[in-house]
Each structure stands twice: as structure tokens, then as C-alpha cells.
């Protein structure tokens, strides 16, 4: 079976997304870091990967963006998934909570709730929510903001389920592969790009102008330093549409002419939403 790499260990939200999306079709491979996910993907032509790119509270996952840009031309986005994240505070019942572990995204999202419910508790960011559960299991007075299912995996109890007053907690994931897969419905697809242009007054405006005039929506635009250059940026973008959509080809042609570098990561479906 072809491997599907995800941010491990077992029990992370990345594991949940990979399991829900691929079920028993593929072999799931837990990786200790996002960098290791990309290494797994690049080492096997048949491999795919599930990587987080953005959370509604924690913001952009820059490791994912930087590694996509670094490997432009070798990887394609084949799908975007959104996960409605349900989080729980897990630990050992019967004792005080002195230290809470979690991924920085969940700490950021639940900081106010933790301060109100557990004043003075120490907060420690780790690489994933499953690592947080593992650390909590080994720490006296430790607890973790993690997936509720991680409690059983690591021998812990669900201590509380945070009430955030209706605030959404959604993480977006990209499914990556080595081969481009054209979407069946271009009008319902998105396309990912990485572009750079000169560092001069109006350069960003001139690049974006054709998109505005053609009414092509830009869903995501992220500025990152251009590797090896000072005062130059590269922009990772996600736009509505795909080849075959009205105005798409002409807008992309204009964007290429106004760029110093231009890379496409393919077009893909994006409307699938999962629940944790």
C-alpha cells in the first residue's frame, strides 16, 4: 500500500484527518515533524501526505508553507480539508492540574479559558497534541489539551471540555502528492501558487490587479522571506478556480508576466469538512 505521511504520533488531529480521509486504503506513517513528512513524501513517488496549513486561532503553520515553497515543482496539492476541532483537557482525575501541554495552536486558542479555569497553571507548547498527551501521562500534575480519544490511548481521563462561547476552532489541512491530479469540477476548485516580484513601490498592487479586475477571489496570501535574498519576499497564494474556468487562463498569464518567479502547485477540491 502507498504510504500517507502525517504529523504523529498516533492520536494527533493530523492522524484523525489521515484516518478519516484514507481509512484502510493506504498505509499511514506517523512522522515526528512536518519536515519529516516532506522527507517521506519526496523519498517515494507513490506517497501522499496530510499537513496542517492554518488554524482559525493559531494562524498559519509556517513550516508547511516554507517547505512547500522550497520544494516547488516537485509536489502538488491534491485536496484541501477542514477539520472542526473538538478539544478536551485530559489528565489524571483526583489531583490538581499544575502544567498543561499542547500544540501552540491549541494553547493560543484556549488561553483565556485556561486562565479562568486553572489560574496560575504553567503552559508548555510541544510538537503535537498527541505528544502533549504523552507528556501529561508522564508528568505529575500534568494535563493536555488534546483529542478526547487520546485519553484512552495514553491511559488518561477527560477532565473538562472547554466552552469557548461559540468560537470556532477549525484547522485546514492540505493533502500533498508527487503527481498532479486535476479536479473533476474546476469551478469548485482552488489553485495554489508561489510567486515573487521586485521589491519596489506598487509591485504587489500590479500583480494583484488582474485578479481583482477578473473577479478571481484570493482566499489565502502568505508572505515569506525569499531564501538567500535580503528585502525580497515570496508569496504563497490560494485562488478560486482552475484551468477551464472563465478568465482563469488569462489571469494566470498576466500574473506570470508580472512575476520574477512563478510556481504552481496544482488545482484541487476544497469543500470537504470533517468532524473530530
N, C-alpha and C positions, 0 to 999 in steps of 0.2 A: 504494500500500500504506500502511496505517496505521503511524505511527511507534511504535517501542518505545524509550524512552529508558533509558540505563544509565550507570553511572559509568565513564567511559573513562580513558585511551584504549584502543584495541584491545589485548587481552591481559590485561585485568583479570579477576578472578573474576566480577565482575558481567557482563562481556562473555560469559564462558563460560556463565553461567546463562541469560542472554538468548538466546544462540545455541542452547543445548540445548532451552530451553522453546519458542521460537518458530520455530526453523530458518529456512526461507525464506518463512514465511507473512507476515512483516511486515518493515518497513524498520527496521533497528537504527540508533539515533542515539546516538553517544558524547557524553557531557556532561562538562565539566571538574569539576563539583562536584554534590553532592546538591541544593543549591539550584537549580542549572541544570536538573536533572532535573524538579523540580517546576514550574519555569517552562515547560518544554517541554510537560509534561502539561496545565497549565492553559491553554495557548495553543491547544490542538487538542482538540476534543470526541472525536475518534476515537483519540487517543493512549493508549498504556499505558506503564507504567514498571516497571522492576525495581530495587528499592532494598534495600540491606542494613539489617537492624534489630538483629542481635545475633550475637556470636561467643562461642564457649564459653570463650575465654580473655580476649579483649579487652573483653567485656561489651557493653553497649548502645551502639548508634550513635545518639547523642542528636540529631544533625542531622535524621535521619529522623523521630524521634518529635516533635520540636518543629515541624517543617513539616507533619506530619500534623495535629497539634493546631491549628496556625494556619489550616489550610485545611479544618477540619471542616465538613461539609455540601456540600463541592464534590468530594470524592474518595472513592472506595471501594476497599477491599481486596478483590481478586477471587481471590487464591490465596496460600498460603504455601509456600515451597520451602526445602529444606535441602540444603546442599552440603557433602559430605565433602571438605575442602580438602587437596589434596596440594601441598606447597610444595617448592621447590628453591632452593638458593643458586646463583645464576648470575652469571657474570663472565667475564673472560678468563683462560684457563688459562696457567700458566707463570710467574705473578708473585704477589707477596704480596697478601693482602686487607687493605686499610687502613681502608676505610669501607664499611658495609653500609646500603643504603637499603631501606625498605619502608613499607607502611602501618603505623600504630601498633599495630593489632591483631596483625599477624604479628610485629612486634618483641617485643611483650609475650609472645606465645605461645612464641617461640623464644629468649628472652633467655638462659636458663640454658645451652642448647645452644651458643649463640654464645660465651658467656663461657668455656665449657670448650674449645671447638674453636678459637676465634680470640681468645685473651685480649688485651685492650687495644684491640680494634678499635672504631672510632667508629661509633655507631649514629645514623641520621638518619631521622626519620619524614617521609613525603611523603604526597600525597593518595591514591595508589593503588599497587598492586603493579606495574602496567604503567609508571607514571611512575617507579617505583623502577628498573625495568629500563632505561628510557630514560636515567636519570641515571647508572646504573652504566656504560652504554656510553660515556658522555662523560667519565668520571672515571678518572684513573689510579689503579689500586689499588682501584677501586670494584667492588662486587658488590651483588646484590639478592636479597632473599627474595621470590620471585615464582612464578607458574605456570611449570612446566617448559617449556610451549610458547612462553613469551615469549622464551626463549633464541634460538630461530630467528628470531623477528620482529626482534629487536634486535641480531643478529649476535654473540651471546654463547655461552658454553659452560656446561653443567651441571657445577658444581664439587663439589656434595655434595647429598645428600638427607637432611635431618635425621631422626635416630632419636630420638623423644621417649618411648620406653619405653611405648608403648601409649596415651598421652594422645590423646584425641580433639581434632580441630580442625574444628569444624563452624560454618558461617556460615548464619544464617537470612535469607531474603530475602522481601519482600512484593512481589507483583505488584499494581500500582495502576491504576485506570481512572477515567473520568468517569461511568460508568454502573454501577449495582449489578447484580450477577449472582448470582442465588440458586443455592445449591449443590444438586446433584441428590440428595444424601444428607445431610439435615440432621443426622442422628445422628452423622455422621462429620465434621461441620464445626466451625468456630470462628467467633466473632463478636468484632469489635474495637470498643471503646468509649473515649470520653474523658469523664471526669466530674470535677466539683468539688463541694465542700461546705464548710460553715462550719469555720473553724479553732477548734475547741473540743474539750474532752475527750470522747472516745468517739465522735466523728463518723465516723471511719474504721471503727470496730467496728460501729456501727449500719448503715453502708452495706453492709458485707460479710456481716452476719449472715444475711440471706435466702439468699445463695449457699450458705453452709455448711449451713443447715437443709434446703435443697432438694438438697444434694449436687451442686451445679453447680461443677465444678472451674475455678479461675482459673489459667491457665498463665503469664500474664505480667502484672505490675503495675509501672508505672514512674511515679515521682513527678517532676514538673517544676514550676518556678515558674509561677504564673498570670500571663500578660503584663499589665503595668500595675498589679499589686497587690502589696502587701507582706504577708508572712506568710499567703499563700494558695497552695495547690498545685492542680494539675490532674493527674489520674491517667490514664495510657493503660493500658488493660486488654485482655487477650485471654482469652476464656472459652470453655469447651467448649459446643457446642450452637448451635442456630439456630432461627428460627421453625418451629414444627411439632414440636419436641422436647418430651417431657413436662417440665412445670414451668418451661420457658423463659419463656413469656409472663408468668406470674405473678411470676417473679423479676425480670424486666426492669421490670414495672410498679412493683414495690416499690422497685427501685433508682432509678427516675425520681423517685418521691415523696420519696426521701431525699437528692436531689441539688439543688444550686443550678443547675448546668448539666449537660446530658447530651447527648452526641452519639454516633451510631452510624456505623461505617464499613463496615457490611455483614457478611455471613456468607460463608464461603469454605472450600474444601477445603484440607487442610494436610499430608497424609501423603506427598506425593511427595518422594523423596530422590534427589539427583543425585550423580554422582561426577566429580571433576575429572580 
